[in-house]
Amino acid sequence: MLIQTISEADLASRWAAARLRRQLVELLDGQDVELDLSAVKSISEGYADELFGVLVCSVGAELVFSRLKLIGASTPVLQSVTRAIRQRLQITGGAGAVDQALATAQRALAAATAN
């Protein structure tokens, strides 16, 4: 498992998010990744959408939720990430895609807590 750490406290740049997303796509292709968000105090809607929303839509919820683990994230950061994924899925795939993504995330969470 590879640990990727974000050391910035405030994440706002879509450009920076897109760069990290491209790196994660390559990493997730062959291994599990932990994304350490312990230092992150705030994340803009644009950053969350560009990184997490686009990631889920481009490689699929199943892959993201089974291979990517967010660690150290505060509740507000997790809420922003969740909101971005939900909004992106509603735009691109409708309610069925949101339901499927939530079911996938719940399975991944259950598996993580069982280990």
N, C-alpha and C positions, 0 to 999 in steps of 0.2 A: 504494500500500500504506500502510495506517495502522499506526502503532506505538502500542500501548497499554502503558504501563509500570505495574507494580505496585511501589510503593515500600516497602511494609511488609515487615519481615523475617520475621514469624511470622504465618501465615494460619490462622485457626481458626474464624471466625464463619460459620456457614451463611447468616445473613442477608446479610452482606457478599458472600459468594460468589453468592447468588441475584441480588443487585443487579448485580454484574458480568456474570453470565450473561445477564441480560436485555439489557444493553448490547451484549454480544457478538452475541447473536442478531440485533439490529438492524443492527449493523455488518457481519456476515458475509453479510447478505442482498444487499449490493451491492458488496462489495470484499474483498480479501485483508487479513488483519490479522496483525501480528506482536505477540505478547504477550511483553513483556520481563520475565522472572522473575529477572534478575540479582541483585536485592536480597533475594530470598526465601531464607531459611535453612531454614525448616520450614513444612510445610503439613499440617494435620490431615486425618484421613480424611474427616471431615464436610465440610470446605471443598472438598477434592478431588472428593468425590462430588457435592456441590451444584453446583459449577462445571462440571467436566469430564464426570462421569458423566451428569448430567441433560442437559447440552448435547448430547452425542452421541446420547442417546436421543430428545431432542426435535426436533432438526433433522437428524439422520442422520450416520452416520460419514463417508459420502462427502463431504458438504459441509464438515464440521469438518476432516477430514484434508487436504482440498484447499485450503481457504481460511485456516486458522488455523495459524500457525507459532509454536512456543514457542522463544524465544531466551534464552540465558544461564541456563537452569535447571540446577541441580546434579543429580547422579545420584540422591540421595535424593528430591528433589522430583519428578523424572521418574518414579521408581518409584512414588511415591504416586499420581501422576496415572494411570499405567498401571493400577495395581491398582484404582483407583476406577472407571475405565472398564470394565475387565474384569468386576468384581463387578456393576456396574449392568447390563451387557449380559447377564450370566448370569441375573440376576433377571428381566429384562424380555423377553429374546429367546431364551434358551437357548444351547447350544453353537454352533449355526449362526450366530447373530448375532456371537458372539465371533470365530469364524473369519473371517467377512466383514469385521469391523472390523479385524482384524489384517492381512488381505490389503490392505485399503484403505490402512491406515497404511504398509505396506511399499511400496506403489506411490507414495504421496506422498513418502516418504523417498527412494526411488530417483529420482523426478523432481527433488527439491530438490538432491540431490547431483550430478545431471547438469548442472544449470544453473550 
